Amino acid sequence: MRLRVEFTTEPFDLDEAPAHALVAREVIETAELDAVDVGPFGNTAEGAAGRVLTAVDALLRKSLEAGATRISLQVNVIDDGIGEGDR
């Protein structure tokens, strides 16, 4: 199974990226996920379910430790193209 995660961390600071945002970015960029896209207002990444779930756990823990007061995230299952007969 493949998953896509979308997330934001708060509070926002438009002048300088806060520590929690930098930590979240580092977690996602080093998690060996596919299609990583980080930006100031939202971040997405895709990958194998186990890797995404491990990254989400680390992202939550480390971002909160770095000062995030709110983390919004959404996880979606991505069609991996494998039909029922192919499993």
C-alpha positions in Angstrom: 0.0 0.0 0.0 1.1 3.5 -0.8 0.2 6.6 1.2 0.3 10.3 0.7 0.7 12.6 3.7 -0.1 16.3 3.7 0.8 18.4 6.7 1.4 21.9 8.2 2.9 22.9 11.5 2.1 26.0 13.4 2.6 28.8 14.5 3.5 30.4 11.2 6.2 32.9 10.8 6.5 34.4 7.4 9.8 36.2 8.1 11.8 33.2 9.2 11.0 29.4 9.2 10.4 28.4 12.8 12.4 25.5 14.4 9.4 23.2 14.3 9.0 23.7 10.5 12.6 23.0 9.9 12.5 19.9 12.0 9.4 18.7 10.1 11.1 19.3 6.8 14.2 17.4 7.8 12.1 14.4 9.0 10.3 14.2 5.7 13.3 14.8 3.5 15.4 12.1 5.2 12.6 9.5 5.4 13.3 7.9 2.0 9.8 8.9 0.7 8.8 9.7 -2.9 7.5 12.9 -4.4 8.4 15.1 -1.4 7.2 18.7 -1.8 7.9 21.1 1.1 6.7 24.7 1.1 5.8 27.5 3.5 2.1 26.7 3.6 1.9 23.0 3.2 4.0 19.9 2.6 3.3 16.6 0.9 5.1 13.3 0.5 4.3 9.9 -0.8 5.7 6.5 -0.2 5.3 2.9 1.0 2.8 2.8 4.0 5.4 1.7 6.5 7.8 4.5 5.7 5.1 7.1 5.6 3.7 6.0 9.0 7.2 5.9 10.6 7.8 9.4 9.2 4.5 10.7 10.5 5.3 9.4 14.0 8.7 11.1 13.9 7.2 14.3 12.5 4.7 14.6 15.2 7.1 13.9 18.1 10.0 16.0 16.8 7.8 19.0 15.7 6.0 19.2 19.0 9.4 19.0 20.9 10.6 21.8 18.7 7.7 24.1 19.6 4.8 23.4 17.3 1.5 24.2 18.9 -0.6 22.7 16.2 0.1 20.1 13.5 -2.6 19.5 10.8 -2.2 16.4 8.7 -4.1 14.2 6.3 -3.1 10.8 5.1 -4.6 9.2 2.0 -4.3 5.8 0.4 -3.0 6.0 -3.1 -4.0 3.5 -5.7 -0.9 1.4 -6.3 -2.1 -0.1 -9.5 -2.2 -3.6 -8.2 -5.5 -5.3 -8.9 -7.1 -7.8 -6.6 -5.9 -10.7 -8.7 -2.3 -9.4 -8.6 -1.8 -9.5 -4.8 
